[in-house]
Amino acid sequence: MALPARSERIEARIAPEVLATVRRAAEMEGRSLSDFVVAAAEQAARRTIEDLQIVRLSAADQLRFVEALLDDDAAPAPAMTRAAENHERLFGKP
């Protein structure tokens, strides 16, 4: 698998002791410092995005969620009503 060409650059200031730790970890993996930092940054970015965009529910919580969606008698929470009113005010009726 071919890696995409690298065309962007970032800079960061780092404490000497942190740099020593990162350099040691890169050496232990047999990677350049640059490759190690880029891979670690990408991994952290993907984990952050996943943590903030994906909702994980237990089996019991999944069942409660579906039951709440299917409950025709349930009234929306006040915050949901306000959100719908704000959406309608900003964007009009759907």
LUMTI-526088 format. One record per residue: x, y, z of N, C-alpha, C, O in turn; residue number from 1. Coordinates in steps of 0.05 Angstrom, whole numbers, plus 5000, padded with zeros to 4 digits. Example, Ala and Ser with C-alpha at 12.3 -4.5 7.8 and 13.67 -1.06 7.14 Angstrom:
<r n_u="5264" n_v="4886" n_w="5156" ca_u="5246" ca_v="4910" ca_w="5156" c_u="5264" c_v="4934" c_w="5156" o_u="5285" o_v="4934" o_w="5169" i="1"/>
<r n_u="5257" n_v="4955" n_w="5142" ca_u="5273" ca_v="4979" ca_w="5143" c_u="5258" c_v="5001" c_w="5157" o_u="5268" o_v="5023" o_w="5161" i="2"/>
This chain:
<r n_u="5017" n_v="4977" n_w="5000" ca_u="5000" ca_v="5000" ca_w="5000" c_u="5018" c_v="5025" c_w="5000" o_u="5035" o_v="5028" o_w="5018" i="1"/>
<r n_u="5014" n_v="5042" n_w="4981" ca_u="5031" ca_v="5066" ca_w="4979" c_u="5021" c_v="5087" c_w="4998" o_u="4997" o_v="5091" o_w="5001" i="2"/>
<r n_u="5039" n_v="5100" n_w="5011" ca_u="5032" ca_v="5121" ca_w="5030" c_u="5028" c_v="5147" c_w="5014" o_u="5042" o_v="5152" o_w="4994" i="3"/>
<r n_u="5010" n_v="5164" n_w="5023" ca_u="5006" ca_v="5190" ca_w="5009" c_u="5030" c_v="5207" c_w="5013" o_u="5044" o_v="5205" o_w="5033" i="4"/>
<r n_u="5035" n_v="5224" n_w="4993" ca_u="5058" ca_v="5242" ca_w="4994" c_u="5054" c_v="5262" c_w="5017" o_u="5032" o_v="5271" o_w="5022" i="5"/>
<r n_u="5075" n_v="5268" n_w="5031" ca_u="5074" ca_v="5287" ca_w="5053" c_u="5079" c_v="5315" c_w="5042" o_u="5100" o_v="5320" o_w="5031" i="6"/>
<r n_u="5060" n_v="5332" n_w="5047" ca_u="5064" ca_v="5359" ca_w="5036" c_u="5059" c_v="5381" c_w="5057" o_u="5064" o_v="5404" o_w="5051" i="7"/>
<r n_u="5050" n_v="5374" n_w="5080" ca_u="5044" ca_v="5393" ca_w="5101" c_u="5064" c_v="5391" c_w="5123" o_u="5076" o_v="5369" o_w="5127" i="8"/>
<r n_u="5068" n_v="5412" n_w="5138" ca_u="5087" ca_v="5412" ca_w="5160" c_u="5074" c_v="5424" c_w="5184" o_u="5059" o_v="5443" o_w="5182" i="9"/>
<r n_u="5081" n_v="5413" n_w="5207" ca_u="5072" ca_v="5425" ca_w="5233" c_u="5097" c_v="5430" c_w="5250" o_u="5118" o_v="5417" o_w="5247" i="10"/>
<r n_u="5095" n_v="5448" n_w="5269" ca_u="5116" ca_v="5453" ca_w="5288" c_u="5105" c_v="5453" c_w="5316" o_u="5082" o_v="5460" o_w="5320" i="11"/>
<r n_u="5121" n_v="5445" n_w="5335" ca_u="5112" ca_v="5444" ca_w="5362" c_u="5137" c_v="5449" c_w="5381" o_u="5159" o_v="5439" o_w="5375" i="12"/>
<r n_u="5132" n_v="5462" n_w="5402" ca_u="5153" ca_v="5465" ca_w="5422" c_u="5148" c_v="5443" c_w="5443" o_u="5125" o_v="5437" o_w="5450" i="13"/>
<r n_u="5170" n_v="5431" n_w="5452" ca_u="5167" ca_v="5408" ca_w="5469" c_u="5189" c_v="5409" c_w="5490" o_u="5212" o_v="5416" o_w="5485" i="14"/>
<r n_u="5182" n_v="5402" n_w="5515" ca_u="5201" ca_v="5402" ca_w="5536" c_u="5223" c_v="5381" c_w="5531" o_u="5216" o_v="5360" o_w="5520" i="15"/>
<r n_u="5247" n_v="5386" n_w="5538" ca_u="5269" ca_v="5367" ca_w="5532" c_u="5264" c_v="5339" c_w="5543" o_u="5270" o_v="5319" o_w="5530" i="16"/>
<r n_u="5252" n_v="5337" n_w="5567" ca_u="5247" ca_v="5310" ca_w="5578" c_u="5225" c_v="5295" c_w="5563" o_u="5226" o_v="5271" o_w="5561" i="17"/>
<r n_u="5206" n_v="5310" n_w="5553" ca_u="5185" ca_v="5298" ca_w="5537" c_u="5197" c_v="5289" c_w="5510" o_u="5191" o_v="5267" o_w="5500" i="18"/>
<r n_u="5213" n_v="5305" n_w="5498" ca_u="5226" ca_v="5298" ca_w="5473" c_u="5243" c_v="5273" c_w="5477" o_u="5243" o_v="5255" o_w="5460" i="19"/>
<r n_u="5257" n_v="5271" n_w="5499" ca_u="5273" ca_v="5247" ca_w="5504" c_u="5256" c_v="5222" c_w="5506" o_u="5263" o_v="5201" o_w="5496" i="20"/>
<r n_u="5233" n_v="5225" n_w="5519" ca_u="5215" ca_v="5202" ca_w="5521" c_u="5204" c_v="5194" c_w="5494" o_u="5203" o_v="5170" o_w="5487" i="21"/>
<r n_u="5195" n_v="5214" n_w="5478" ca_u="5184" ca_v="5208" ca_w="5452" c_u="5206" c_v="5196" c_w="5434" o_u="5201" o_v="5177" o_w="5419" i="22"/>
<r n_u="5230" n_v="5207" n_w="5435" ca_u="5252" ca_v="5197" ca_w="5419" c_u="5258" c_v="5168" c_w="5426" o_u="5262" o_v="5151" o_w="5409" i="23"/>
<r n_u="5258" n_v="5162" n_w="5452" ca_u="5263" ca_v="5134" ca_w="5461" c_u="5242" c_v="5115" c_w="5451" o_u="5248" o_v="5093" o_w="5442" i="24"/>
<r n_u="5217" n_v="5123" n_w="5453" ca_u="5195" ca_v="5106" ca_w="5443" c_u="5198" c_v="5101" c_w="5413" o_u="5194" o_v="5079" o_w="5404" i="25"/>
<r n_u="5204" n_v="5122" n_w="5398" ca_u="5208" ca_v="5119" ca_w="5369" c_u="5230" c_v="5100" c_w="5363" o_u="5228" o_v="5082" o_w="5346" i="26"/>
<r n_u="5253" n_v="5102" n_w="5378" ca_u="5275" ca_v="5084" ca_w="5374" c_u="5268" c_v="5056" c_w="5380" o_u="5276" o_v="5037" o_w="5367" i="27"/>
<r n_u="5252" n_v="5052" n_w="5401" ca_u="5244" ca_v="5025" ca_w="5410" c_u="5227" c_v="5012" c_w="5388" o_u="5227" o_v="4987" o_w="5385" i="28"/>
<r n_u="5212" n_v="5028" n_w="5373" ca_u="5195" ca_v="5017" ca_w="5352" c_u="5210" c_v="5016" c_w="5325" o_u="5199" o_v="5007" o_w="5305" i="29"/>
<r n_u="5235" n_v="5026" n_w="5325" ca_u="5250" ca_v="5026" ca_w="5300" c_u="5240" c_v="5046" c_w="5280" o_u="5242" o_v="5041" o_w="5256" i="30"/>
<r n_u="5229" n_v="5068" n_w="5289" ca_u="5217" ca_v="5088" ca_w="5271" c_u="5232" c_v="5115" c_w="5275" o_u="5245" o_v="5119" o_w="5295" i="31"/>
<r n_u="5230" n_v="5131" n_w="5255" ca_u="5241" ca_v="5158" ca_w="5258" c_u="5223" c_v="5174" c_w="5278" o_u="5200" o_v="5167" o_w="5282" i="32"/>
<r n_u="5235" n_v="5194" n_w="5289" ca_u="5220" ca_v="5211" ca_w="5308" c_u="5196" c_v="5223" c_w="5294" o_u="5174" o_v="5223" o_w="5305" i="33"/>
<r n_u="5200" n_v="5232" n_w="5269" ca_u="5178" ca_v="5244" ca_w="5254" c_u="5156" c_v="5224" c_w="5249" o_u="5132" o_v="5231" o_w="5254" i="34"/>
<r n_u="5163" n_v="5201" n_w="5240" ca_u="5142" ca_v="5180" ca_w="5234" c_u="5127" c_v="5173" c_w="5260" o_u="5103" o_v="5169" o_w="5260" i="35"/>
<r n_u="5142" n_v="5170" n_w="5282" ca_u="5129" ca_v="5163" ca_w="5307" c_u="5109" c_v="5184" c_w="5316" o_u="5087" o_v="5178" o_w="5324" i="36"/>
<r n_u="5117" n_v="5210" n_w="5314" ca_u="5100" ca_v="5232" ca_w="5323" c_u="5075" c_v="5234" c_w="5305" o_u="5053" o_v="5238" o_w="5315" i="37"/>
<r n_u="5079" n_v="5231" n_w="5279" ca_u="5056" ca_v="5233" ca_w="5261" c_u="5037" c_v="5210" c_w="5266" o_u="5012" o_v="5215" o_w="5267" i="38"/>
<r n_u="5047" n_v="5186" n_w="5269" ca_u="5029" ca_v="5163" ca_w="5274" c_u="5014" c_v="5166" c_w="5301" o_u="4991" o_v="5160" o_w="5303" i="39"/>
<r n_u="5029" n_v="5176" n_w="5321" ca_u="5016" ca_v="5179" ca_w="5348" c_u="4995" c_v="5201" c_w="5347" o_u="4973" o_v="5198" o_w="5359" i="40"/>
<r n_u="5001" n_v="5223" n_w="5332" ca_u="4981" ca_v="5244" ca_w="5330" c_u="4956" c_v="5235" c_w="5315" o_u="4934" o_v="5241" o_w="5323" i="41"/>
<r n_u="4960" n_v="5220" n_w="5293" ca_u="4937" ca_v="5210" ca_w="5278" c_u="4921" c_v="5191" c_w="5295" o_u="4896" o_v="5192" o_w="5295" i="42"/>
<r n_u="4934" n_v="5173" n_w="5309" ca_u="4919" ca_v="5154" ca_w="5327" c_u="4903" c_v="5169" c_w="5348" o_u="4880" o_v="5162" o_w="5353" i="43"/>
<r n_u="4915" n_v="5189" n_w="5360" ca_u="4901" ca_v="5205" ca_w="5381" c_u="4878" c_v="5220" c_w="5368" o_u="4856" o_v="5221" o_w="5380" i="44"/>
<r n_u="4882" n_v="5231" n_w="5345" ca_u="4860" ca_v="5246" ca_w="5331" c_u="4837" c_v="5227" c_w="5325" o_u="4814" o_v="5234" o_w="5329" i="45"/>
<r n_u="4843" n_v="5204" n_w="5314" ca_u="4821" ca_v="5185" ca_w="5307" c_u="4806" c_v="5176" c_w="5332" o_u="4782" o_v="5173" o_w="5331" i="46"/>
<r n_u="4821" n_v="5171" n_w="5354" ca_u="4808" ca_v="5162" ca_w="5379" c_u="4790" c_v="5184" c_w="5389" o_u="4768" o_v="5179" o_w="5398" i="47"/>
<r n_u="4799" n_v="5209" n_w="5388" ca_u="4783" ca_v="5232" ca_w="5398" c_u="4758" c_v="5235" c_w="5381" o_u="4736" o_v="5238" o_w="5392" i="48"/>
<r n_u="4760" n_v="5233" n_w="5355" ca_u="4737" ca_v="5236" ca_w="5337" c_u="4717" c_v="5213" c_w="5343" o_u="4693" o_v="5218" o_w="5345" i="49"/>
<r n_u="4728" n_v="5189" n_w="5345" ca_u="4710" ca_v="5166" ca_w="5351" c_u="4696" c_v="5169" c_w="5378" o_u="4672" o_v="5164" o_w="5380" i="50"/>
<r n_u="4711" n_v="5177" n_w="5398" ca_u="4699" ca_v="5181" ca_w="5425" c_u="4677" c_v="5202" c_w="5425" o_u="4658" o_v="5199" o_w="5440" i="51"/>
<r n_u="4679" n_v="5222" n_w="5408" ca_u="4660" ca_v="5243" ca_w="5408" c_u="4637" c_v="5239" c_w="5388" o_u="4616" o_v="5253" o_w="5390" i="52"/>
<r n_u="4641" n_v="5222" n_w="5369" ca_u="4620" ca_v="5218" ca_w="5348" c_u="4605" c_v="5192" c_w="5350" o_u="4583" o_v="5189" o_w="5340" i="53"/>
<r n_u="4616" n_v="5172" n_w="5364" ca_u="4603" ca_v="5146" ca_w="5366" c_u="4592" c_v="5142" c_w="5394" o_u="4606" o_v="5145" o_w="5414" i="54"/>
<r n_u="4567" n_v="5136" n_w="5395" ca_u="4554" ca_v="5130" ca_w="5421" c_u="4552" c_v="5100" c_w="5424" o_u="4541" o_v="5086" o_w="5408" i="55"/>
<r n_u="4563" n_v="5091" n_w="5446" ca_u="4563" ca_v="5062" ca_w="5451" c_u="4544" c_v="5057" c_w="5475" o_u="4546" o_v="5070" o_w="5496" i="56"/>
<r n_u="4526" n_v="5038" n_w="5471" ca_u="4506" ca_v="5032" ca_w="5491" c_u="4508" c_v="5002" c_w="5498" o_u="4514" o_v="4986" o_w="5481" i="57"/>
<r n_u="4503" n_v="4996" n_w="5523" ca_u="4501" ca_v="4968" ca_w="5531" c_u="4476" c_v="4956" c_w="5518" o_u="4459" o_v="4971" o_w="5508" i="58"/>
<r n_u="4473" n_v="4930" n_w="5518" ca_u="4449" ca_v="4917" ca_w="5507" c_u="4424" c_v="4927" c_w="5520" o_u="4404" o_v="4932" o_w="5507" i="59"/>
<r n_u="4425" n_v="4930" n_w="5546" ca_u="4401" ca_v="4940" ca_w="5561" c_u="4394" c_v="4968" c_w="5553" o_u="4371" o_v="4975" o_w="5549" i="60"/>
<r n_u="4415" n_v="4985" n_w="5550" ca_u="4410" ca_v="5013" ca_w="5542" c_u="4400" c_v="5015" c_w="5513" o_u="4384" o_v="5032" o_w="5507" i="61"/>
<r n_u="4410" n_v="4997" n_w="5496" ca_u="4400" ca_v="4996" ca_w="5468" c_u="4370" c_v="4990" c_w="5468" o_u="4355" o_v="5002" o_w="5453" i="62"/>
<r n_u="4362" n_v="4971" n_w="5484" ca_u="4334" ca_v="4963" ca_w="5485" c_u="4317" c_v="4986" c_w="5496" o_u="4296" o_v="4992" o_w="5485" i="63"/>
<r n_u="4326" n_v="5000" n_w="5517" ca_u="4311" ca_v="5023" ca_w="5528" c_u="4310" c_v="5045" c_w="5507" o_u="4289" o_v="5058" o_w="5504" i="64"/>
<r n_u="4331" n_v="5049" n_w="5492" ca_u="4331" ca_v="5070" ca_w="5471" c_u="4311" c_v="5064" c_w="5450" o_u="4295" o_v="5082" o_w="5442" i="65"/>
<r n_u="4310" n_v="5039" n_w="5440" ca_u="4291" ca_v="5032" ca_w="5419" c_u="4262" c_v="5034" c_w="5430" o_u="4244" o_v="5043" o_w="5416" i="66"/>
<r n_u="4258" n_v="5025" n_w="5454" ca_u="4231" ca_v="5027" ca_w="5466" c_u="4222" c_v="5056" c_w="5468" o_u="4199" o_v="5062" o_w="5463" i="67"/>
<r n_u="4240" n_v="5073" n_w="5475" ca_u="4233" ca_v="5102" ca_w="5477" c_u="4227" c_v="5113" c_w="5450" o_u="4208" o_v="5129" o_w="5447" i="68"/>
<r n_u="4241" n_v="5105" n_w="5429" ca_u="4236" ca_v="5114" ca_w="5402" c_u="4208" c_v="5105" c_w="5392" o_u="4194" o_v="5119" o_w="5378" i="69"/>
<r n_u="4201" n_v="5080" n_w="5400" ca_u="4176" ca_v="5068" ca_w="5391" c_u="4152" c_v="5076" c_w="5408" o_u="4130" o_v="5069" o_w="5400" i="70"/>
<r n_u="4156" n_v="5089" n_w="5430" ca_u="4134" ca_v="5096" ca_w="5448" c_u="4119" c_v="5120" c_w="5438" o_u="4129" o_v="5143" o_w="5440" i="71"/>
<r n_u="4096" n_v="5116" n_w="5426" ca_u="4080" ca_v="5137" ca_w="5414" c_u="4068" c_v="5156" c_w="5436" o_u="4061" o_v="5179" o_w="5430" i="72"/>
<r n_u="4065" n_v="5146" n_w="5460" ca_u="4053" ca_v="5162" ca_w="5482" c_u="4073" c_v="5180" c_w="5496" o_u="4065" o_v="5197" o_w="5512" i="73"/>
<r n_u="4098" n_v="5177" n_w="5491" ca_u="4119" ca_v="5192" ca_w="5506" c_u="4119" c_v="5221" c_w="5495" o_u="4120" o_v="5225" o_w="5471" i="74"/>
<r n_u="4119" n_v="5239" n_w="5514" ca_u="4122" ca_v="5268" ca_w="5507" c_u="4151" c_v="5275" c_w="5505" o_u="4167" o_v="5264" o_w="5520" i="75"/>
<r n_u="4158" n_v="5293" n_w="5487" ca_u="4186" ca_v="5300" ca_w="5485" c_u="4195" c_v="5315" c_w="5510" o_u="4179" o_v="5329" o_w="5522" i="76"/>
<r n_u="4220" n_v="5313" n_w="5516" ca_u="4232" ca_v="5328" ca_w="5539" c_u="4231" c_v="5358" c_w="5532" o_u="4231" o_v="5365" o_w="5509" i="77"/>
<r n_u="4229" n_v="5374" n_w="5553" ca_u="4228" ca_v="5403" ca_w="5548" c_u="4251" c_v="5413" c_w="5531" o_u="4248" o_v="5431" o_w="5514" i="78"/>
<r n_u="4275" n_v="5402" n_w="5535" ca_u="4298" ca_v="5411" ca_w="5519" c_u="4294" c_v="5404" c_w="5490" o_u="4302" o_v="5419" o_w="5472" i="79"/>
<r n_u="4281" n_v="5381" n_w="5484" ca_u="4276" ca_v="5373" ca_w="5456" c_u="4255" c_v="5392" c_w="5444" o_u="4258" o_v="5399" o_w="5420" i="80"/>
<r n_u="4235" n_v="5399" n_w="5459" ca_u="4215" ca_v="5418" ca_w="5449" c_u="4227" c_v="5445" c_w="5443" o_u="4222" o_v="5457" o_w="5422" i="81"/>
<r n_u="4245" n_v="5455" n_w="5461" ca_u="4258" ca_v="5480" ca_w="5455" c_u="4276" c_v="5478" c_w="5431" o_u="4277" o_v="5497" o_w="5414" i="82"/>
<r n_u="4290" n_v="5456" n_w="5428" ca_u="4308" ca_v="5452" ca_w="5405" c_u="4291" c_v="5452" c_w="5379" o_u="4300" o_v="5464" o_w="5359" i="83"/>
<r n_u="4268" n_v="5439" n_w="5379" ca_u="4251" ca_v="5438" ca_w="5355" c_u="4241" c_v="5466" c_w="5349" o_u="4240" o_v="5474" o_w="5326" i="84"/>
<r n_u="4233" n_v="5481" n_w="5369" ca_u="4224" ca_v="5509" ca_w="5365" c_u="4246" c_v="5526" c_w="5354" o_u="4241" o_v="5542" o_w="5336" i="85"/>
<r n_u="4270" n_v="5524" n_w="5364" ca_u="4293" ca_v="5539" ca_w="5354" c_u="4299" c_v="5532" c_w="5326" o_u="4306" o_v="5549" o_w="5309" i="86"/>
<r n_u="4298" n_v="5506" n_w="5319" ca_u="4303" ca_v="5497" ca_w="5292" c_u="4283" c_v="5509" c_w="5273" o_u="4289" o_v="5518" o_w="5251" i="87"/>
<r n_u="4257" n_v="5508" n_w="5281" ca_u="4236" ca_v="5518" ca_w="5264" c_u="4239" c_v="5549" c_w="5260" o_u="4235" o_v="5559" o_w="5239" i="88"/>
<r n_u="4247" n_v="5563" n_w="5282" ca_u="4250" ca_v="5592" ca_w="5280" c_u="4273" c_v="5598" c_w="5261" o_u="4272" o_v="5618" o_w="5246" i="89"/>
<r n_u="4295" n_v="5582" n_w="5262" ca_u="4318" ca_v="5588" ca_w="5246" c_u="4315" c_v="5579" c_w="5217" o_u="4324" o_v="5592" o_w="5198" i="90"/>
<r n_u="4302" n_v="5556" n_w="5213" ca_u="4302" ca_v="5543" ca_w="5186" c_u="4274" c_v="5540" c_w="5174" o_u="4271" o_v="5531" o_w="5152" i="91"/>
<r n_u="4253" n_v="5547" n_w="5189" ca_u="4226" ca_v="5543" ca_w="5180" c_u="4217" c_v="5515" c_w="5185" o_u="4231" o_v="5498" o_w="5194" i="92"/>
<r n_u="4191" n_v="5510" n_w="5178" ca_u="4180" ca_v="5484" ca_w="5182" c_u="4192" c_v="5464" c_w="5161" o_u="4197" o_v="5472" o_w="5139" i="93"/>
<r n_u="4196" n_v="5439" n_w="5170" ca_u="4207" ca_v="5420" ca_w="5151" c_u="4188" c_v="5412" c_w="5129" o_u="4194" o_v="5396" o_w="5112" i="94"/>
